[in-house]
Amino acid sequence: MTAKLRDVAEHAGVSVRTVSNVVNGFAHVAPATRQRVQASIDALGYRPNLAARTLRRGRTGLLALVVPEVDSPYFADLAARTVRAAQARGLTVLVEQTDGDADREKRLLHGDRAHLVDGVLFSPWATTPADLAARTDTTPLVLLGEHDGTPGVDHVAIDNVAAAREATAHLLAAGRTRVAAVGVQPHSRNATARQRLTGYRAALTAAGLPTDPALEVPVHRLHRADGHQAMHTLLDSPDPPDAVFCFTDELALGALRAAGERGVPVPTALALVGFDDIEDGRYSTPALTTVSPDKDRIADLALDHLAHQASTPGPPRSTTAPHRLLVRETT
Amino acid sequence: MTAKLRDVAEHAGVSVRTVSNVVNGFAHVAPATRQRVQASIDALGYRPNLAARTLRRGRTGLLALVVPEVDSPYFADLAARTVRAAQARGLTVLVEQTDGDADREKRLLHGDRAHLVDGVLFSPWATTPADLAARTDTTPLVLLGEHDGTPGVDHVAIDNVAAAREATAHLLAAGRTRVAAVGVQPHSRNATARQRLTGYRAALTAAGLPTDPALEVPVHRLHRADGHQAMHTLLDSPDPPDAVFCFTDELALGALRAAGERGVPVPTALALVGFDDIEDGRYSTPALTTVSPDKDRIADLALDHLAHQASTPGPPRSTTAPHRLLVRETT
């Protein structure tokens, strides 16, 4: 016999509502109660994602995580952690890839999965503040990653400006004087690259150095191939940099490969810092210095936000997740 | 006004059934007809994944792709390609991660997503032939990757035995005589590692060389950390290998890092071959020689299988996707 929500409630001596709150990860359950309910769930082999559906219309136990690219190591890592964090709350995550396509982002934003899921975790690329303002779908929504001037939407991100400033300051503190930035995206709607550029410039200014347009290298995408090409361009310039801050680890790993091809030793002649702390950078030779966003915390905060929206209607909230600079062998 | 299937059929001058066949990527539509229907779909801005649902009960325009780890570069790459291949057929893929957990694999196998999706592409880790034989859910299902003795289930995979034999033969042809295999998984239910070991041994035997248990290194998982540790173990042995065939690129990249830490030059003192052709291996220094499964073809074949099951009931089919050895700088 399959255990029902009611069976768990009886077994734990609590209300059906309380079991539901535990299953859905809502915050306002006392830890002792939560523990008792979880013990009953385990004892009865209760499967929340099927049975919770009967609680009220629209409760499916499923969440959507919408990302531009599932094969970007950063998003793949974040997705795997989000799946596990949700699993711990009895929720299942379905991962969806938009390729950053504006139409697909818009359709998802406006409820294309509303009948399937209880909430959407959304990492937008092409979505504009106007798209967000025009949203009428009421499925709980949390944006992941930075987005400029987002009205009326919950939001979890790290402080990209501060992180980029720290990464650049780390290079300057080591005595580097010509620090390039690889990852500028002048035509992108995504705010992340813009904020990392702001942090980079702020560090230069704080050190009394001018910003130099020749050292701010635009890229098409944030992939290895782009970093590889950007590094070759920089090394071809009349006055090459002695350090590079790359806006993603993928860019930095492409740049590292290019430096190797040109016989430029890292870190002696060229220091490199990436961003994202993907596993790849831990095993490269030399291992990559990088900014590590706390991805487990981002996943947990995002789930907290969804649960809070479902339980406590109120104004949208923004939460900043922590990050830290991991110094390895490229600096 | 939202375009309906019927509108597309009228616009294209074909039956609703034909539009549905095009939308679902069924094979038995003449190319000219397919083209005409696609033009009408584009002209009317028809959204198959919503409207196709009205065609018959259970048609959602959604597919599930179930993988053990979304953050494994191989599965992330395969997932991204599958999403795009499905997109080209007007279908949406939801990606789900099992962590190779036997219970979750079993629940998905037995219909945990049956009400949401039209088909399941499933890369199992812990599933046994008995689990498959016990399946009663009728949602179209295609297994991705090797699985020993799978009864009654469609199947798309590369020839892992042949691929591993070629990778090992490539090392032997270069004059290497002590070729290790990293990636043996004696306790795993997954057949992939077993088949790659079979291919490795076959190549040794064909070259008149004995197999040596000391050169067959078991690993816990197929990740970078496992390859890193395995390589250190091999280099600590009294008679280290002059070449290593790793069963995944992740293992090989971990091994490459370990070789660098020990000052063992690659490829001169140690040649390395990986498996999977993940992007990471294209940008490592030295770039990784690897077996490249045709992932686009795997995705396309898997979708063909689903469409075929939906349109033409019949006995299960197995299809082999192509692979090739990419020789780069580690050999």
Chai-1 contact restraints between the chains, C-beta under 6 A:
chainA,res_idxA,chainB,res_idxB,connection_type,confidence,min_distance_angstrom,max_distance_angstrom,comment,restraint_id
A,V70,B,A76,contact,1.0,0.0,6.0,A-B,restraint_1
A,V70,B,A79,contact,1.0,0.0,6.0,A-B,restraint_2
A,V70,B,A80,contact,1.0,0.0,6.0,A-B,restraint_3
A,D71,B,A76,contact,1.0,0.0,6.0,A-B,restraint_4
A,D71,B,D77,contact,1.0,0.0,6.0,A-B,restraint_5
A,D71,B,A80,contact,1.0,0.0,6.0,A-B,restraint_6
A,A76,B,V70,contact,1.0,0.0,6.0,A-B,restraint_7
A,A76,B,D71,contact,1.0,0.0,6.0,A-B,restraint_8
A,A76,B,A76,contact,1.0,0.0,6.0,A-B,restraint_9
A,D77,B,D71,contact,1.0,0.0,6.0,A-B,restraint_10
A,A79,B,V70,contact,1.0,0.0,6.0,A-B,restraint_11
A,A80,B,V70,contact,1.0,0.0,6.0,A-B,restraint_12
A,A80,B,D71,contact,1.0,0.0,6.0,A-B,restraint_13
A,V83,B,Q97,contact,1.0,0.0,6.0,A-B,restraint_14
A,L94,B,L94,contact,1.0,0.0,6.0,A-B,restraint_15
A,V95,B,V95,contact,1.0,0.0,6.0,A-B,restraint_16
A,Q97,B,V83,contact,1.0,0.0,6.0,A-B,restraint_17
A,R224,B,Y283,contact,1.0,0.0,6.0,A-B,restraint_18
A,L253,B,Y283,contact,1.0,0.0,6.0,A-B,restraint_19
A,G254,B,Y283,contact,1.0,0.0,6.0,A-B,restraint_20
A,R257,B,Y283,contact,1.0,0.0,6.0,A-B,restraint_21
A,R257,B,T285,contact,1.0,0.0,6.0,A-B,restraint_22
A,G260,B,T285,contact,1.0,0.0,6.0,A-B,restraint_23
A,D280,B,D280,contact,1.0,0.0,6.0,A-B,restraint_24
A,Y283,B,R224,contact,1.0,0.0,6.0,A-B,restraint_25
A,Y283,B,L253,contact,1.0,0.0,6.0,A-B,restraint_26
A,Y283,B,G254,contact,1.0,0.0,6.0,A-B,restraint_27
A,Y283,B,R257,contact,1.0,0.0,6.0,A-B,restraint_28
A,T285,B,R257,contact,1.0,0.0,6.0,A-B,restraint_29
A,T285,B,G260,contact,1.0,0.0,6.0,A-B,restraint_30
